[in-house]
Amino acid sequence: MGLKSESPQVLYLDDLCVGQRFSSDSHRMDENRMKEFAAEFDPQPFHLDEASARDTIFRGLAASGWYTAAAAMRLVVTGELRIAGGLVGLGGEITWPKATRPGDTLRAESEIVEIVPSRSKPNQGIVTVRMTTLNQNREEVQVFIAKLLVFRRPA
């Protein structure tokens, strides 16, 4: 996966608005790395063995959703959504509408959905971001609605 050559500025709560969109570079899903991840963290037959996977709901080898999530996180973190202090997650909801396959090329698109400034801590707020991971056919393979802690620009 290539990283963006320019270094975008970091963003603070004051820089964000609802509807704002951010994109990422792409990442090709390698079959061996998918299987290595699954062997260590999600050792199910449909993640490990093509022959076994054919007889499952996936009808072929599928990446662990957690591997897709890890790849998507890398895409978002190295993409345009550069939050000052990092992407500090407070929770969220994740779905995998379509299986990620070996050889898929993924990229992430993020959209600011909601911004709620804190009443008790005026230097921060909670930003809800819809992070959609798409394959090379623009099919959604993961949707993560995340709540992020974002700080205001220091005075």
TIVO-2410 file (N, C-alpha, C; in nm, 3 decimals):
# residues 155
REC num residu      c1      c2      c3 atome chaine
REC   1      M   0.084  -0.117   0.000     N      A
REC   1      M   0.000   0.000   0.000    CA      A
REC   1      M   0.088   0.123   0.000     C      A
REC   2      G   0.061   0.215  -0.088     N      A
REC   2      G   0.137   0.340  -0.092    CA      A
REC   2      G   0.079   0.443   0.002     C      A
REC   3      L   0.167   0.519   0.061     N      A
REC   3      L   0.122   0.629   0.146    CA      A
REC   3      L   0.117   0.756   0.063     C      A
REC   4      K   0.032   0.847   0.102     N      A
REC   4      K   0.023   0.975   0.032    CA      A
REC   4      K   0.154   1.050   0.049     C      A
REC   5      S   0.202   1.110  -0.058     N      A
REC   5      S   0.332   1.177  -0.052    CA      A
REC   5      S   0.325   1.309   0.024     C      A
REC   6      E   0.216   1.382   0.010     N      A
REC   6      E   0.206   1.507   0.084    CA      A
REC   6      E   0.155   1.477   0.225     C      A
REC   7      S   0.189   1.563   0.317     N      A
REC   7      S   0.147   1.545   0.455    CA      A
REC   7      S   0.035   1.643   0.485     C      A
REC   8      P  -0.091   1.596   0.485     N      A
REC   8      P  -0.203   1.687   0.508    CA      A
REC   8      P  -0.200   1.743   0.650     C      A
REC   9      Q  -0.257   1.862   0.664     N      A
REC   9      Q  -0.262   1.924   0.796    CA      A
REC   9      Q  -0.353   1.843   0.887     C      A
REC  10      V  -0.326   1.851   1.016     N      A
REC  10      V  -0.413   1.783   1.111    CA      A
REC  10      V  -0.538   1.868   1.133     C      A
REC  11      L  -0.645   1.801   1.168     N      A
REC  11      L  -0.774   1.867   1.182    CA      A
REC  11      L  -0.819   1.867   1.327     C      A
REC  12      Y  -0.880   1.978   1.364     N      A
REC  12      Y  -0.937   1.994   1.498    CA      A
REC  12      Y  -1.089   2.000   1.485     C      A
REC  13      L  -1.157   1.996   1.599     N      A
REC  13      L  -1.302   2.002   1.602    CA      A
REC  13      L  -1.353   2.122   1.522     C      A
REC  14      D  -1.284   2.235   1.535     N      A
REC  14      D  -1.325   2.359   1.468    CA      A
REC  14      D  -1.314   2.350   1.315     C      A
REC  15      D  -1.235   2.256   1.265     N      A
REC  15      D  -1.213   2.242   1.121    CA      A
REC  15      D  -1.317   2.153   1.054     C      A
REC  16      L  -1.396   2.083   1.134     N      A
REC  16      L  -1.489   1.983   1.080    CA      A
REC  16      L  -1.630   2.036   1.067     C      A
REC  17      C  -1.703   1.983   0.968     N      A
REC  17      C  -1.844   2.015   0.953    CA      A
REC  17      C  -1.918   1.892   0.901     C      A
REC  18      V  -2.044   1.884   0.936     N      A
REC  18      V  -2.127   1.771   0.893    CA      A
REC  18      V  -2.132   1.769   0.740     C      A
REC  19      G  -2.114   1.650   0.685     N      A
REC  19      G  -2.115   1.632   0.540    CA      A
REC  19      G  -1.977   1.633   0.478     C      A
REC  20      Q  -1.878   1.676   0.553     N      A
REC  20      Q  -1.740   1.678   0.504    CA      A
REC  20      Q  -1.696   1.534   0.474     C      A
REC  21      R  -1.623   1.517   0.362     N      A
REC  21      R  -1.579   1.384   0.319    CA      A
REC  21      R  -1.427   1.376   0.307     C      A
REC  22      F  -1.378   1.255   0.331     N      A
REC  22      F  -1.235   1.228   0.325    CA      A
REC  22      F  -1.215   1.095   0.255     C      A
REC  23      S  -1.103   1.080   0.184     N      A
REC  23      S  -1.076   0.953   0.116    CA      A
REC  23      S  -0.938   0.900   0.154     C      A
REC  24      S  -0.905   0.785   0.100     N      A
REC  24      S  -0.778   0.720   0.132    CA      A
REC  24      S  -0.714   0.668   0.004     C      A
REC  25      D  -0.593   0.621   0.017     N      A
REC  25      D  -0.529   0.545  -0.089    CA      A
REC  25      D  -0.595   0.408  -0.092     C      A
REC  26      S  -0.536   0.315  -0.163     N      A
REC  26      S  -0.593   0.180  -0.172    CA      A
REC  26      S  -0.495   0.077  -0.115     C      A
REC  27      H  -0.550  -0.040  -0.088     N      A
REC  27      H  -0.472  -0.151  -0.034    CA      A
REC  27      H  -0.523  -0.281  -0.095     C      A
REC  28      R  -0.433  -0.360  -0.151     N      A
REC  28      R  -0.470  -0.490  -0.210    CA      A
REC  28      R  -0.462  -0.597  -0.103     C      A
REC  29      M  -0.567  -0.676  -0.091     N      A
REC  29      M  -0.575  -0.782   0.010    CA      A
REC  29      M  -0.501  -0.907  -0.039     C      A
REC  30      D  -0.394  -0.940   0.031     N      A
REC  30      D  -0.309  -1.053  -0.004    CA      A
REC  30      D  -0.362  -1.181   0.063     C      A
REC  31      E  -0.380  -1.286  -0.014     N      A
REC  31      E  -0.436  -1.411   0.037    CA      A
REC  31      E  -0.354  -1.469   0.152     C      A
REC  32      N  -0.223  -1.471   0.139     N      A
REC  32      N  -0.139  -1.528   0.246    CA      A
REC  32      N  -0.150  -1.449   0.376     C      A
REC  33      R  -0.151  -1.317   0.365     N      A
REC  33      R  -0.165  -1.235   0.487    CA      A
REC  33      R  -0.303  -1.253   0.550     C      A
REC  34      M  -0.406  -1.267   0.464     N      A
REC  34      M  -0.541  -1.292   0.516    CA      A
REC  34      M  -0.543  -1.421   0.597     C      A
REC  35      K  -0.482  -1.526   0.542     N      A
REC  35      K  -0.480  -1.657   0.609    CA      A
REC  35      K  -0.396  -1.652   0.737     C      A
REC  36      E  -0.283  -1.581   0.734     N      A
REC  36      E  -0.199  -1.569   0.853    CA      A
REC  36      E  -0.274  -1.500   0.966     C      A
REC  37      F  -0.344  -1.392   0.933     N      A
REC  37      F  -0.423  -1.322   1.034    CA      A
REC  37      F  -0.529  -1.416   1.090     C      A
REC  38      A  -0.601  -1.484   1.001     N      A
REC  38      A  -0.708  -1.574   1.045    CA      A
REC  38      A  -0.654  -1.687   1.132     C      A
REC  39      A  -0.540  -1.743   1.094     N      A
REC  39      A  -0.482  -1.852   1.172    CA      A
REC  39      A  -0.454  -1.808   1.315     C      A
REC  40      E  -0.413  -1.683   1.332     N      A
REC  40      E  -0.380  -1.634   1.466    CA      A
REC  40      E  -0.502  -1.583   1.543     C      A
REC  41      F  -0.593  -1.514   1.474     N      A
REC  41      F  -0.699  -1.442   1.545    CA      A
REC  41      F  -0.842  -1.487   1.516     C      A
REC  42      D  -0.867  -1.555   1.406     N      A
REC  42      D  -1.004  -1.592   1.369    CA      A
REC  42      D  -1.001  -1.721   1.288     C      A
REC  43      P  -0.955  -1.831   1.351     N      A
REC  43      P  -0.929  -1.955   1.278    CA      A
REC  43      P  -1.055  -2.034   1.241     C      A
REC  44      Q  -1.127  -1.981   1.146     N      A
REC  44      Q  -1.246  -2.050   1.096    CA      A
REC  44      Q  -1.218  -2.097   0.954     C      A
REC  45      P  -1.277  -2.211   0.913     N      A
REC  45      P  -1.245  -2.271   0.784    CA      A
REC  45      P  -1.262  -2.178   0.664     C      A
REC  46      F  -1.363  -2.092   0.667     N      A
REC  46      F  -1.387  -2.004   0.551    CA      A
REC  46      F  -1.286  -1.891   0.540     C      A
REC  47      H  -1.200  -1.876   0.643     N      A
REC  47      H  -1.091  -1.778   0.637    CA      A
REC  47      H  -0.956  -1.844   0.606     C      A
REC  48      L  -0.950  -1.976   0.619     N      A
REC  48      L  -0.822  -2.046   0.614    CA      A
REC  48      L  -0.799  -2.134   0.492     C      A
REC  49      D  -0.906  -2.191   0.436     N      A
REC  49      D  -0.889  -2.293   0.334    CA      A
REC  49      D  -0.994  -2.278   0.224     C      A
REC  50      E  -0.947  -2.259   0.101     N      A
REC  50      E  -1.037  -2.238  -0.013    CA      A
REC  50      E  -1.136  -2.354  -0.030     C      A
REC  51      A  -1.086  -2.477  -0.021     N      A
REC  51      A  -1.173  -2.594  -0.041    CA      A
REC  51      A  -1.282  -2.599   0.065     C      A
REC  52      S  -1.245  -2.580   0.190     N      A
REC  52      S  -1.345  -2.580   0.298    CA      A
REC  52      S  -1.441  -2.463   0.283     C      A
REC  53      A  -1.390  -2.349   0.239     N      A
REC  53      A  -1.471  -2.228   0.227    CA      A
REC  53      A  -1.580  -2.241   0.120     C      A
REC  54      R  -1.555  -2.322   0.019     N      A
REC  54      R  -1.654  -2.338  -0.090    CA      A
REC  54      R  -1.786  -2.394  -0.040     C      A
REC  55      D  -1.782  -2.472   0.067     N      A
REC  55      D  -1.903  -2.534   0.120    CA      A
REC  55      D  -1.970  -2.452   0.230     C      A
REC  56      T  -1.933  -2.325   0.242     N      A
REC  56      T  -1.992  -2.239   0.344    CA      A
REC  56      T  -2.079  -2.132   0.277     C      A
REC  57      I  -2.140  -2.050   0.357     N      A
REC  57      I  -2.223  -1.940   0.308    CA      A
REC  57      I  -2.143  -1.846   0.217     C      A
REC  58      F  -2.010  -1.841   0.236     N      A
REC  58      F  -1.925  -1.751   0.158    CA      A
REC  58      F  -1.894  -1.804   0.018     C      A
REC  59      R  -1.908  -1.934  -0.003     N      A
REC  59      R  -1.880  -1.996  -0.134    CA      A
REC  59      R  -1.739  -1.965  -0.185     C      A
REC  60      G  -1.646  -1.952  -0.092     N      A
REC  60      G  -1.507  -1.924  -0.127    CA      A
REC  60      G  -1.438  -1.854  -0.012     C      A
REC  61      L  -1.308  -1.844  -0.023     N      A
REC  61      L  -1.227  -1.784   0.083    CA      A
REC  61      L  -1.269  -1.639   0.108     C      A
REC  62      A  -1.290  -1.607   0.234     N      A
REC  62      A  -1.329  -1.471   0.275    CA      A
REC  62      A  -1.237  -1.425   0.387     C      A
REC  63      A  -1.198  -1.299   0.382     N      A
REC  63      A  -1.116  -1.243   0.489    CA      A
REC  63      A  -1.198  -1.235   0.617     C      A
REC  64      S  -1.132  -1.250   0.729     N      A
REC  64      S  -1.196  -1.223   0.857    CA      A
REC  64      S  -1.243  -1.077   0.855     C      A
REC  65      G  -1.359  -1.052   0.910     N      A
REC  65      G  -1.405  -0.914   0.921    CA      A
REC  65      G  -1.307  -0.829   1.000     C      A
REC  66      W  -1.239  -0.892   1.096     N      A
REC  66      W  -1.143  -0.819   1.178    CA      A
REC  66      W  -1.018  -0.784   1.098     C      A
REC  67      Y  -0.985  -0.866   1.000     N      A
REC  67      Y  -0.872  -0.832   0.913    CA      A
REC  67      Y  -0.912  -0.716   0.820     C      A
REC  68      T  -1.034  -0.722   0.770     N      A
REC  68      T  -1.086  -0.611   0.689    CA      A
REC  68      T  -1.086  -0.483   0.773     C      A
REC  69      A  -1.128  -0.494   0.899     N      A
REC  69      A  -1.131  -0.377   0.987    CA      A
REC  69      A  -0.991  -0.321   1.009     C      A
REC  70      A  -0.893  -0.409   1.027     N      A
REC  70      A  -0.755  -0.364   1.047    CA      A
REC  70      A  -0.701  -0.294   0.923     C      A
REC  71      A  -0.728  -0.351   0.806     N      A
REC  71      A  -0.685  -0.288   0.680    CA      A
REC  71      A  -0.755  -0.153   0.662     C      A
REC  72      A  -0.883  -0.148   0.693     N      A
REC  72      A  -0.959  -0.023   0.681    CA      A
REC  72      A  -0.905   0.083   0.776     C      A
REC  73      M  -0.868   0.042   0.897     N      A
REC  73      M  -0.813   0.137   0.992    CA      A
REC  73      M  -0.685   0.198   0.938     C      A
REC  74      R  -0.600   0.114   0.879     N      A
REC  74      R  -0.476   0.165   0.820    CA      A
REC  74      R  -0.508   0.266   0.709     C      A
REC  75      L  -0.605   0.234   0.626     N      A
REC  75      L  -0.643   0.325   0.518    CA      A
REC  75      L  -0.692   0.459   0.572     C      A
REC  76      V  -0.776   0.456   0.674     N      A
REC  76      V  -0.831   0.580   0.730    CA      A
REC  76      V  -0.720   0.661   0.796     C      A
REC  77      V  -0.636   0.596   0.876     N      A
REC  77      V  -0.531   0.665   0.950    CA      A
REC  77      V  -0.429   0.731   0.857     C      A
REC  78      T  -0.401   0.667   0.744     N      A
REC  78      T  -0.304   0.723   0.649    CA      A
REC  78      T  -0.371   0.806   0.540     C      A
REC  79      G  -0.503   0.821   0.548     N      A
REC  79      G  -0.577   0.897   0.448    CA      A
REC  79      G  -0.590   1.043   0.486     C      A
REC  80      E  -0.693   1.105   0.433     N      A
REC  80      E  -0.713   1.249   0.450    CA      A
REC  80      E  -0.770   1.289   0.586     C      A
REC  81      L  -0.833   1.197   0.657     N      A
REC  81      L  -0.895   1.228   0.786    CA      A
REC  81      L  -0.787   1.223   0.895     C      A
REC  82      R  -0.710   1.330   0.904     N      A
REC  82      R  -0.599   1.337   1.000    CA      A
REC  82      R  -0.642   1.423   1.119     C      A
REC  83      I  -0.688   1.358   1.223     N      A
REC  83      I  -0.736   1.427   1.342    CA      A
REC  83      I  -0.618   1.454   1.435     C      A
REC  84      A  -0.607   1.577   1.484     N      A
REC  84      A  -0.501   1.611   1.580    CA      A
REC  84      A  -0.513   1.521   1.702     C      A
REC  85      G  -0.404   1.460   1.741     N      A
REC  85      G  -0.406   1.369   1.855    CA      A
REC  85      G  -0.443   1.227   1.818     C      A
REC  86      G  -0.474   1.201   1.691     N      A
REC  86      G  -0.506   1.067   1.645    CA      A
REC  86      G  -0.655   1.037   1.646     C      A
REC  87      L  -0.690   0.924   1.588     N      A
REC  87      L  -0.830   0.880   1.585    CA      A
REC  87      L  -0.859   0.805   1.715     C      A
REC  88      V  -0.909   0.878   1.813     N      A
REC  88      V  -0.939   0.821   1.943    CA      A
REC  88      V  -1.085   0.776   1.942     C      A
REC  89      G  -1.105   0.646   1.935     N      A
REC  89      G  -1.239   0.590   1.926    CA      A
REC  89      G  -1.307   0.578   2.060     C      A
REC  90      L  -1.435   0.611   2.062     N      A
REC  90      L  -1.517   0.598   2.182    CA      A
REC  90      L  -1.621   0.487   2.167     C      A
REC  91      G  -1.617   0.418   2.054     N      A
REC  91      G  -1.713   0.311   2.028    CA      A
REC  91      G  -1.774   0.329   1.891     C      A
REC  92      G  -1.859   0.236   1.855     N      A
REC  92      G  -1.923   0.245   1.726    CA      A
REC  92      G  -1.995   0.117   1.688     C      A
REC  93      E  -2.042   0.115   1.566     N      A
REC  93      E  -2.113  -0.001   1.512    CA      A
REC  93      E  -2.049  -0.038   1.380     C      A
REC  94      I  -2.019  -0.168   1.364     N      A
REC  94      I  -1.952  -0.215   1.243    CA      A
REC  94      I  -2.037  -0.321   1.175     C      A
REC  95      T  -2.044  -0.311   1.043     N      A
REC  95      T  -2.113  -0.414   0.964    CA      A
REC  95      T  -2.025  -0.452   0.847     C      A
REC  96      W  -2.043  -0.576   0.802     N      A
REC  96      W  -1.971  -0.626   0.685    CA      A
REC  96      W  -2.075  -0.675   0.584     C      A
REC  97      P  -2.125  -0.586   0.497     N      A
REC  97      P  -2.232  -0.622   0.404    CA      A
REC  97      P  -2.190  -0.720   0.295     C      A
REC  98      K  -2.061  -0.727   0.265     N      A
REC  98      K  -2.012  -0.817   0.161    CA      A
REC  98      K  -1.875  -0.868   0.204     C      A
REC  99      A  -1.846  -0.992   0.171     N      A
REC  99      A  -1.716  -1.051   0.209    CA      A
REC  99      A  -1.602  -0.986   0.132     C      A
REC 100      T  -1.490  -0.970   0.201     N      A
REC 100      T  -1.366  -0.926   0.138    CA      A
REC 100      T  -1.294  -1.052   0.090     C      A
REC 101      R  -1.248  -1.048  -0.035     N      A
REC 101      R  -1.185  -1.166  -0.098    CA      A
REC 101      R  -1.037  -1.141  -0.125     C      A
REC 102      P  -0.961  -1.250  -0.138     N      A
REC 102      P  -0.821  -1.234  -0.178    CA      A
REC 102      P  -0.813  -1.157  -0.310     C      A
REC 103      G  -0.721  -1.063  -0.317     N      A
REC 103      G  -0.705  -0.984  -0.439    CA      A
REC 103      G  -0.791  -0.860  -0.446     C      A
REC 104      D  -0.888  -0.847  -0.356     N      A
REC 104      D  -0.968  -0.725  -0.354    CA      A
REC 104      D  -0.877  -0.605  -0.327     C      A
REC 105      T  -0.909  -0.494  -0.390     N      A
REC 105      T  -0.839  -0.369  -0.363    CA      A
REC 105      T  -0.935  -0.278  -0.290     C      A
REC 106      L  -0.901  -0.247  -0.167     N      A
REC 106      L  -0.989  -0.170  -0.080    CA      A
REC 106      L  -0.945  -0.025  -0.071     C      A
REC 107      R  -1.042   0.061  -0.049     N      A
REC 107      R  -1.014   0.200  -0.015    CA      A
REC 107      R  -1.126   0.246   0.078     C      A
REC 108      A  -1.100   0.352   0.152     N      A
REC 108      A  -1.195   0.399   0.251    CA      A
REC 108      A  -1.244   0.539   0.218     C      A
REC 109      E  -1.371   0.561   0.241     N      A
REC 109      E  -1.432   0.694   0.231    CA      A
REC 109      E  -1.497   0.723   0.365     C      A
REC 110      S  -1.468   0.840   0.419     N      A
REC 110      S  -1.523   0.878   0.549    CA      A
REC 110      S  -1.607   1.004   0.534     C      A
REC 111      E  -1.716   1.010   0.610     N      A
REC 111      E  -1.803   1.129   0.609    CA      A
REC 111      E  -1.839   1.166   0.751     C      A
REC 112      I  -1.829   1.296   0.781     N      A
REC 112      I  -1.868   1.346   0.912    CA      A
REC 112      I  -2.021   1.347   0.917     C      A
REC 113      V  -2.077   1.275   1.014     N      A
REC 113      V  -2.222   1.260   1.026    CA      A
REC 113      V  -2.280   1.351   1.134     C      A
REC 114      E  -2.205   1.369   1.242     N      A
REC 114      E  -2.255   1.449   1.354    CA      A
REC 114      E  -2.138   1.505   1.432     C      A
REC 115      I  -2.156   1.625   1.485     N      A
REC 115      I  -2.056   1.688   1.571    CA      A
REC 115      I  -2.128   1.739   1.695     C      A
REC 116      V  -2.084   1.690   1.811     N      A
REC 116      V  -2.147   1.731   1.937    CA      A
REC 116      V  -2.038   1.787   2.029     C      A
REC 117      P  -2.030   1.920   2.038     N      A
REC 117      P  -1.932   1.980   2.132    CA      A
REC 117      P  -1.969   1.941   2.275     C      A
REC 118      S  -1.868   1.916   2.356     N      A
REC 118      S  -1.891   1.881   2.496    CA      A
REC 118      S  -1.934   2.005   2.574     C      A
REC 119      R  -2.036   1.989   2.660     N      A
REC 119      R  -2.079   2.100   2.746    CA      A
REC 119      R  -1.991   2.110   2.869     C      A
REC 120      S  -1.944   1.995   2.916     N      A
REC 120      S  -1.863   1.996   3.040    CA      A
REC 120      S  -1.714   2.014   3.013     C      A
REC 121      K  -1.670   1.982   2.892     N      A
REC 121      K  -1.528   1.996   2.856    CA      A
REC 121      K  -1.520   2.075   2.725     C      A
REC 122      P  -1.517   2.208   2.734     N      A
REC 122      P  -1.527   2.293   2.615    CA      A
REC 122      P  -1.412   2.277   2.516     C      A
REC 123      N  -1.306   2.209   2.553     N      A
REC 123      N  -1.194   2.191   2.461    CA      A
REC 123      N  -1.208   2.068   2.371     C      A
REC 124      Q  -1.323   2.000   2.378     N      A
REC 124      Q  -1.338   1.878   2.299    CA      A
REC 124      Q  -1.483   1.853   2.261     C      A
REC 125      G  -1.502   1.752   2.176     N      A
REC 125      G  -1.634   1.711   2.136    CA      A
REC 125      G  -1.632   1.570   2.083     C      A
REC 126      I  -1.749   1.521   2.049     N      A
REC 126      I  -1.761   1.387   1.992    CA      A
REC 126      I  -1.806   1.402   1.847     C      A
REC 127      V  -1.731   1.341   1.758     N      A
REC 127      V  -1.761   1.346   1.616    CA      A
REC 127      V  -1.798   1.206   1.569     C      A
REC 128      T  -1.914   1.193   1.507     N      A
REC 128      T  -1.955   1.065   1.451    CA      A
REC 128      T  -1.916   1.064   1.304     C      A
REC 129      V  -1.844   0.958   1.266     N      A
REC 129      V  -1.793   0.944   1.130    CA      A
REC 129      V  -1.840   0.812   1.071     C      A
REC 130      R  -1.893   0.818   0.950     N      A
REC 130      R  -1.928   0.695   0.877    CA      A
REC 130      R  -1.810   0.663   0.788     C      A
REC 131      M  -1.742   0.553   0.821     N      A
REC 131      M  -1.626   0.509   0.745    CA      A
REC 131      M  -1.666   0.388   0.661     C      A
REC 132      T  -1.669   0.408   0.531     N      A
REC 132      T  -1.712   0.303   0.440    CA      A
REC 132      T  -1.591   0.249   0.365     C      A
REC 133      T  -1.573   0.118   0.371     N      A
REC 133      T  -1.465   0.052   0.299    CA      A
REC 133      T  -1.525  -0.013   0.175     C      A
REC 134      L  -1.468   0.021   0.061     N      A
REC 134      L  -1.519  -0.026  -0.068    CA      A
REC 134      L  -1.415  -0.115  -0.137     C      A
REC 135      N  -1.463  -0.213  -0.213     N      A
REC 135      N  -1.371  -0.291  -0.294    CA      A
REC 135      N  -1.354  -0.225  -0.431     C      A
REC 136      Q  -1.281  -0.290  -0.519     N      A
REC 136      Q  -1.251  -0.235  -0.651    CA      A
REC 136      Q  -1.376  -0.214  -0.737     C      A
REC 137      N  -1.486  -0.278  -0.701     N      A
REC 137      N  -1.613  -0.261  -0.774    CA      A
REC 137      N  -1.705  -0.159  -0.706     C      A
REC 138      R  -1.651  -0.085  -0.610     N      A
REC 138      R  -1.725   0.012  -0.531    CA      A
REC 138      R  -1.836  -0.052  -0.448     C      A
REC 139      E  -1.821  -0.180  -0.416     N      A
REC 139      E  -1.915  -0.249  -0.329    CA      A
REC 139      E  -1.869  -0.230  -0.184     C      A
REC 140      E  -1.963  -0.205  -0.096     N      A
REC 140      E  -1.931  -0.188   0.046    CA      A
REC 140      E  -1.895  -0.323   0.107     C      A
REC 141      V  -1.775  -0.331   0.163     N      A
REC 141      V  -1.734  -0.453   0.233    CA      A
REC 141      V  -1.733  -0.431   0.384     C      A
REC 142      Q  -1.732  -0.306   0.425     N      A
REC 142      Q  -1.740  -0.273   0.567    CA      A
REC 142      Q  -1.796  -0.132   0.583     C      A
REC 143      V  -1.882  -0.116   0.682     N      A
REC 143      V  -1.930   0.016   0.721    CA      A
REC 143      V  -1.911   0.026   0.872     C      A
REC 144      F  -1.840   0.129   0.912     N      A
REC 144      F  -1.813   0.151   1.054    CA      A
REC 144      F  -1.860   0.290   1.089     C      A
REC 145      I  -1.961   0.298   1.176     N      A
REC 145      I  -2.008   0.425   1.229    CA      A
REC 145      I  -1.935   0.443   1.362     C      A
REC 146      A  -1.839   0.535   1.363     N      A
REC 146      A  -1.751   0.552   1.479    CA      A
REC 146      A  -1.776   0.684   1.548     C      A
REC 147      K  -1.766   0.681   1.680     N      A
REC 147      K  -1.767   0.804   1.759    CA      A
REC 147      K  -1.623   0.831   1.799     C      A
REC 148      L  -1.576   0.950   1.763     N      A
REC 148      L  -1.438   0.988   1.788    CA      A
REC 148      L  -1.431   1.106   1.885     C      A
REC 149      L  -1.332   1.103   1.973     N      A
REC 149      L  -1.302   1.216   2.059    CA      A
REC 149      L  -1.212   1.310   1.980     C      A
REC 150      V  -1.256   1.435   1.963     N      A
REC 150      V  -1.180   1.531   1.884    CA      A
REC 150      V  -1.166   1.659   1.966     C      A
REC 151      F  -1.044   1.712   1.966     N      A
REC 151      F  -1.015   1.831   2.046    CA      A
REC 151      F  -1.025   1.958   1.961     C      A
REC 152      R  -1.057   2.068   2.028     N      A
REC 152      R  -1.054   2.199   1.964    CA      A
REC 152      R  -0.910   2.243   1.944     C      A
REC 153      R  -0.891   2.334   1.852     N      A
REC 153      R  -0.758   2.389   1.826    CA      A
REC 153      R  -0.713   2.465   1.952     C      A
REC 154      P  -0.589   2.442   1.997     N      A
REC 154      P  -0.541   2.513   2.116    CA      A
REC 154      P  -0.538   2.664   2.091     C      A
REC 155      A  -0.564   2.739   2.197     N      A
REC 155      A  -0.568   2.886   2.185    CA      A
REC 155      A  -0.430   2.941   2.160     C      A
***
